[in-house]
Amino acid sequence: MNQKNIKYTRILLNYSISFMLLFCFGACSSRIGYKKQILTYLSEEYEINVKDYDNLIVIFLKNGSCGVCEEKTIQLIEELNANTDFKILIHYRQNDFTVERLRKMPVEVIISKGNIMDSYGIILINDLLIHYKSGRIKYFGWLFQEELDETYKHFFSKK
């Protein structure tokens, strides 16, 4: 390669690395911001301060999950309820079969008020589980089918 090509290759490489770093830092900071928005939402709308709990699990159920996906999430909730200090469930829907099933469990079920979550910048791409331990996030996971194994490992594997 001649000097000119080497120079352009270096410039292109530097720009590529810079872009990737900016993208990575942006993704990390937006995730941190999202977690703060959830804390604000819990605090302002429901007066829930995660620091008041030694062990708190919050699950957000999104609107319009498919039946099979929803059933897997309900099974996880039932197992958490039987095996952990499960506390709060925020359900994004109203008046459906799932709410009736959940209310039979000794779990605090909260029905989200209208589209208030949206006003906090919280848009659920799927059901979401957050595990707080002594006020800090111990686990943050979207409950996609392919990620449920990780969630089960977090709660049920012997440590």
C-alpha positions in Angstrom: 0.0 0.0 0.0 1.2 3.5 -0.7 1.4 6.3 1.9 -1.9 7.9 0.8 -3.9 4.6 1.2 -2.3 4.0 4.7 -3.3 7.5 5.8 -6.9 7.1 4.6 -7.1 3.7 6.3 -5.9 5.1 9.6 -8.4 8.0 9.4 -11.2 5.6 8.6 -10.2 3.3 11.5 -10.0 6.2 13.9 -13.5 7.4 12.9 -14.9 3.9 13.2 -13.5 3.4 16.7 -14.7 6.9 17.7 -18.2 6.1 16.4 -18.3 2.7 18.2 -17.2 4.3 21.5 -19.8 7.0 21.3 -22.5 4.4 20.5 -21.4 2.2 23.5 -21.4 5.1 25.9 -24.7 6.4 24.6 -26.3 3.0 25.1 -25.0 2.6 28.6 -26.0 6.1 29.7 -29.5 5.6 28.2 -29.9 2.3 30.2 -28.9 4.1 33.4 -31.4 6.9 32.6 -34.1 4.3 32.0 -33.4 2.8 35.4 -33.6 6.3 37.0 -36.9 6.9 35.2 -38.3 3.7 36.7 -37.2 4.7 40.2 -38.9 8.1 39.7 -42.1 6.4 38.5 -42.2 4.0 41.4 -41.6 6.8 43.9 -43.9 9.5 42.5 -46.8 7.4 41.4 -46.9 4.7 44.1 -44.7 6.1 46.9 -42.4 3.0 46.6 -38.9 3.7 47.7 -36.7 0.7 46.8 -34.3 1.6 49.7 -37.1 0.7 52.1 -36.9 -3.0 51.1 -34.0 -5.4 51.8 -35.2 -7.6 48.9 -37.7 -6.3 46.3 -38.8 -7.8 43.0 -40.8 -5.6 40.7 -42.2 -7.0 37.5 -43.8 -4.8 34.8 -46.2 -6.7 32.6 -46.7 -5.0 29.2 -49.8 -4.7 27.3 -50.5 -7.2 24.5 -48.2 -10.1 25.3 -48.9 -13.3 23.4 -50.7 -16.0 25.3 -47.7 -18.4 25.4 -45.3 -15.6 26.4 -47.6 -14.4 29.1 -48.1 -17.9 30.5 -44.3 -18.4 30.9 -44.1 -15.1 32.7 -47.0 -16.1 35.0 -45.3 -19.4 35.7 -42.1 -17.4 36.7 -44.2 -15.2 39.0 -45.8 -18.2 40.6 -42.3 -19.7 41.3 -40.9 -16.4 42.6 -43.9 -16.1 44.8 -43.3 -19.6 46.3 -39.6 -19.2 46.7 -38.6 -15.6 47.3 -39.8 -12.4 49.1 -41.7 -11.3 46.0 -43.3 -8.0 46.5 -44.7 -5.9 43.7 -46.2 -6.4 40.3 -47.2 -3.6 38.1 -49.6 -4.6 35.5 -50.0 -2.4 32.4 -53.5 -3.7 31.5 -56.9 -3.6 33.0 -59.7 -6.1 33.5 -58.4 -9.3 32.1 -57.9 -12.9 33.0 -54.3 -12.4 34.0 -55.1 -9.8 36.6 -57.6 -12.2 38.2 -55.0 -15.0 38.4 -52.4 -12.7 39.9 -54.8 -11.3 42.5 -55.2 -14.8 43.9 -51.5 -14.7 44.9 -50.2 -12.9 48.0 -48.5 -10.3 45.8 -49.2 -6.6 45.6 -50.7 -6.1 42.2 -50.8 -2.5 40.9 -52.7 -1.6 37.8 -50.9 1.2 36.0 -52.9 4.4 35.7 -53.6 5.1 32.0 -50.5 5.9 30.0 -48.6 7.4 33.0 -45.6 5.2 32.4 -45.2 6.8 28.9 -45.0 10.2 30.5 -42.0 9.0 32.5 -40.3 7.8 29.3 -40.9 4.2 30.2 -41.9 2.2 27.2 -42.0 -1.6 27.7 -40.7 -3.6 24.8 -41.5 -6.7 26.8 -42.3 -7.8 30.3 -39.6 -6.5 32.6 -38.2 -7.8 35.9 -36.1 -5.8 38.3 -34.6 -7.3 41.5 -33.5 -4.7 44.1 -31.3 -5.8 47.0 -30.7 -3.3 49.7 -31.8 -0.5 47.4 -29.5 -1.4 44.5 -30.3 -3.2 41.3 -29.2 -6.8 41.5 -30.8 -8.0 38.3 -32.5 -6.1 35.4 -33.9 -8.3 32.7 -36.4 -8.2 29.9 -38.5 -11.4 30.0 -38.0 -12.5 26.4 -38.5 -16.2 25.9 -34.8 -16.6 25.0 -33.7 -14.8 28.2 -35.9 -16.6 30.7 -33.2 -19.1 31.5 -30.9 -16.3 32.7 -33.7 -15.0 35.0 -34.3 -18.5 36.4 -30.5 -18.9 37.0 -30.4 -15.6 38.9 -33.2 -16.6 41.3 -33.0 -20.4 41.5 -29.4 -21.5 41.0 -27.5 -22.5 44.2 -25.0 -19.8 45.0 
